Amino acid sequence: MAKIKVLMLGPARTVKGGVSSVVNNLYNAGIDREIELKYIGTMVDGSKLRKLLQAAKAYFQVLSCIDRYDIVHIHVSADASYFRKSFFMKIALRHHKKLVLHQHGGDIDRFYGHDLTGSAHDKMVSLFNRCDAFIVLAPNFKEFFKHIIVGEKKISVIGNGISIPDLDLDHKDYSKRNILFLGRICKDKGISELLNAIERLSKEYPDVHLYIGGFYEDESFRSRIESLPENVTACGWIDTRSKEELFAKCPIFVLPSYYEGMPLSVAEGMAHGCATIASKVGSLDQMIDDGRTGLLVRPKDSDDLYNALKKVIEDTDYQKALGRAAYSFAKDNYDITKMKDNIIEIYKDILR
């Protein structure tokens, strides 16, 4: 039987971000061995000019090869991502290809519900409704988009997947007061509130230490982080090996973002048996059972974040219980193989 032929579009696989990590995880799970897959990066890290040149290059790459594929699968979020990807959606439709839209945005209510108005909103509705399948990350996103997409059956919920590590949690050290954050260093990730909480905690627990794995998107945070050398280490963007080392030394994971879709970093924290603390935004209240598999805090609330961190630092038995429950939940829900299989089933369904 001939393999399904899929042209997939999204950020370049080298981009430092969640969507490119999802795509790389799908490759690691072997999706390209089960289907004939070509991936074209429509965006790269760097200056606006570099991004524009990459988008133009991708445009011509797609035009040169689209006729060889049955399905065009486009990863899209909001803002510039939507406007950039809309050109590629139109190409797919002009060439009469089956179109799969994979929505990753966390701040969808602001952009799709408020920022897009008038004719721009109408064009988005028209484009989205011409797709053959629309993938969202969690049920709350389906609830939002079912008011935009005509025909709720088009919408499938497929959460992001990761490779689940084989852990022996009996040997994980929950006595250390090490906390891990993975993500861009910027306001929207809750860095200001996190640093406030760490400063307060350091006065009660001098050995508390925050490790930050991510690049400076907002340079204004650099001086503040560097002023806390005893309690904060900025590791820069980290590779897989360094990430595993940080997870091994940090029994607590934190992500106090202002908005999220379904963050891979939280799934990874849970899959490494960490007591995970995150803001109650996006799909995080569906990823974390508050008080059982992790703790949810109010976004933009450094007091709430401080109290949650203090709670797990003070009670290592509770910290361990959260970590164990998180690991069990992650194994059942975040396996990348399940994500890959569910996506391939969508391909099969729309080609029938």
N, C-alpha and C positions, 0 to 999 in steps of 0.2 A: 504494500500500500504506500502511495506517495506521501511524503512528509508535507505537513502544512507549511506554507511559505509565509513568513511574517516579517514585515519591515517595522522595526520598533524605533521610536524617536523619543529622545529625552536629553537631559544634560549629559555632556561627555562623561565617560566612565571615570575620568580622572578628577572630576569636580568634587570639591570637598563639601559634601552635603548628603542629606538623607535619601533623595531619589536615586542618585548614582550608586549609593550603597545598596539600595534595594535591587537595582539592576545587576550589580556585581554579585549579589547573593543568588540571584536567579541563575546567572552563569555558573556559579560554583555548584549549584544544585543540578546542573546538567540540562537546562532547558534547551540549549543549542544542540544537544545530541538527540533530542526528541522531535524537534521541529527544525525546519530550515530557517534560520534566524539571521537577519542583518540588522545591526544596530548603528544608528547615525546620531552623533551628538550634535544638538542644536545650540548648545551654550557651553562656554568654557569660563573658568575663573580669569579674572583680569580686568582690564580697562573696558570702558564702554565701546571703544573702537574695536578691541579684540573680540568682544562679544558680538558686535555687529558683523565683523568679517566671518566669524564662525557660523552665524545664522545664514549669511549669504552663501557660504560654502555648502552648508547642509541643504539649502534650498535646491541648488543645482545637483547635488548628489542624489537627492530624492527624485528629482525629475528624470535623472539618467537611469534609474533602476526600478522605479515603482511598478512598471508593467510586469516585472518578473514575480510579483508577490500577490498573494490572495488577500492578505489582511494588513492594515496599517494600524499599529498599536501606539498611541501617543500618550506619554506621561505629561500631565499638565497640573499646574497649581493655580495661582492667582497672579494679579498684577502683570508684570512684564512677561511672565511665563505664558499666561493666557493669550496675550496679544501676539507673541511670537508663534505660538503653536497654532493659532487660528489660520495662519497662512498654510500650514501643513495639512490642517483639516480640510481646507478647501481644495488642495491638490488631490488628496485622497478621494474626495467626493467627485471631483471632475473626472478622475480616472476610474470611477465606479468600483472602488475597492471597499471591502468590508472595513468598517471603522470602529476601533475600540478606543474609548477615552478612559484614561486611568487618572482619577482625580486625587491629588496628594495634598492639596492646600489645607492649612489649618485655619487661616483667617478668612474663611469663605463667606461668612455672614457680612463682614464689612465690604468685601470686594463684589461678590455676586449679588448680595442683597441690598447694598447701598451705593457703592461707588459707580457701578455700571447703571446708567440711567438712559432714558430716551431710546434713540436708535441703536446706541451701543448695546444696551440691554436686549433689545429685540433681536439684534444680529447674533448675540450669544445664545439666546433661546433657540433661534433657528438652527444654528450650527450644532448645538448639543443634541437637538432632537433628530438630527439626521444620522447620528451614530447608530451602530448596530448593537453595541453593548457599552455600558457605562459602569466603571468599577469605582467603588468608594471604599474607604478604609474601615468604617465602623457604622453601626446602625443609625447613629445620630446624623451622620452625613447623608445617609439614604433618606432620612426624614426631611432634611433640608432640600435635597435635589429632586425629590419626588414632586415638588411644587414647580419645578422647572422642566423636568423631563416628562413628556407625555408618554404614558405607558410605563408604569412602575416596574413591569417585568424586565425591562431593559437593564435595570440597576441591580448590580451584584455587590455584595459586601465581601471583600477579600482583604483581610488584614495583612500588614507587612510581615515578612518572615525573616528569620535569621537561622544560622547554623547553631543548634543547641549543643553546648559543650557537655562532655561527660564528666560530671563533677562528683567528688566525694566530699559532701558537705561536713562530714565528721572532722575533716582536716582543715576546714576554713576557719581562720582566726577572727572571731567576732569581738575580741577584746581590744583591738586597735581602734583608735579614734580617727581613722582615716576616712575621708569623704571624697567621692569622685564625681566630677561634673564633666560631661562630654558635650561639646557644642560650640557654636560661634560665641565669641566674647562680645556681647552687645546688650543693649538695654532690653530688647524684646525677650531675651533668654533669662531675664531676671537676675542678671549678674549683680546689679546694685543691691538688691535685697539679700542676695546670697552673701555678699561681702559684709553687709551689715550684721547678718546673723553670725558669721564666723568671728567677727570682731568681738561680739558679745560673748560667744561661747569660749573664746580664747582666754577671757578673764577668769572663767570658772574652771576650764580644762586647758591648761597651757600646752598640752601635747596634741590638741585637736589640729588636724591638718587637712586642708582642702587641696586636691590635685585637679587642675583644670586642663583638660585635653581639648584644644581647639585653637583656632587662629583669632587674632584681634580684628574683628570687623569694625569695632569702635576703639580707636587708639586712646580715647580719653580714660579708659579703664587701666591702662598700662601703669601709670604712676601710682595709682591706688593699690594695685596688686603688688607692685614692687616694694611698697611701703610695709608690706606684711610678710617678710621673708620667713619668719619663724612658723607661720601658720598657713601660708598659701604658696603653691608652686604652679606656675604656668608652664605646661609641658610643650606647648605648641601643638600643631596638628600631628597626631600620632598614627603610626602604622599598626597593623594587626598584632604584631608581636608585643609592641609597647602597650597596646590596649590590654592584652591578656595579663601582662605584668601588673598593670594598675588595678585591674579587677581582682587579682590575687591578693594585693596588699590593702584593698579598700573594701570593708564590709558594708559600707553605706554608699548609696548612689542617690544623687539629687538632680532634679531638673525643674527649676521654678519659673518656667516660661510664661509669657503673657498669652501666647496662643500656640497651638500645635495641631498637627493632623494626627498621625499615629507614630510617634517618635521611635525610631529603631533603638536609640540609646536606652530608653526605658525598658524595652523588651530585652536588650542585652544585659542591663543591670539585673533584672529579675532572673534571667537565665544563668547568671553567675552567682545566684544565691545572695544577692545584696538586699539589705533592708532599703527599699526604694521609696523615695519621697518626691512627689511631683505636684505641679499645680493642677487644679481641677479645671482643665480647659480641653477643648477638642474632644478626642475619644479617650482621654486618660481616665475618666471615671468608669470606662468600660474595660480598660486594661488593668486597673488596680481596684481590688475590692478593699475599700478603705478600712484600715484597722486589721485586715487579715493577710493580704498579700502585699501590703505597702501602706503608705499614708498619703492622703491628698491634702493640699493646703490651698488657701485662697491666693490667686495671683496678685502680685504687687503688694503683698503683705509680709514684711520682714519679721513681724512679731509672730505670726502664725508659722512661718518657716523656722524661726528660732525655736519655738516650742516643740515642733515636730522633731527637729534634729536633737534637741536636748532629751526628748523622750527616749529615743533609740540609743543615745549615748549612755544615758543613766542606767538603762535596763538592758543588759546584754542578752538576757534570756529572751526578752521580747524581740530584740533585734534579730536573734537567731531564728525565732519562730516566724517572723516576717520573711526572712531570707529563704527558709525552707519552703514555706507556702508559695512564695514567688517562683522559686525554681520549678516546683511541681506544676504550677499554672502555666509557666512558659513552655515547658515540655509538651503540654497538651494543646497549646494554642498558637505558638509562634514558630513552629517548625517550617523552614523554608520549602521543604519538599511538598508540604500540603499547599502552600501558596502556588508553587509552580504547577502542581496537578490541577488546581482549581482554575488557573488561567488557561491552561491547555483545554480544559473542558469547555470553557467559554468559546475558544476558537472553534472547537468541533461543533458546538451548538449553532453558531452563526453561519457555518458553512453547510449545514444540513439542508 
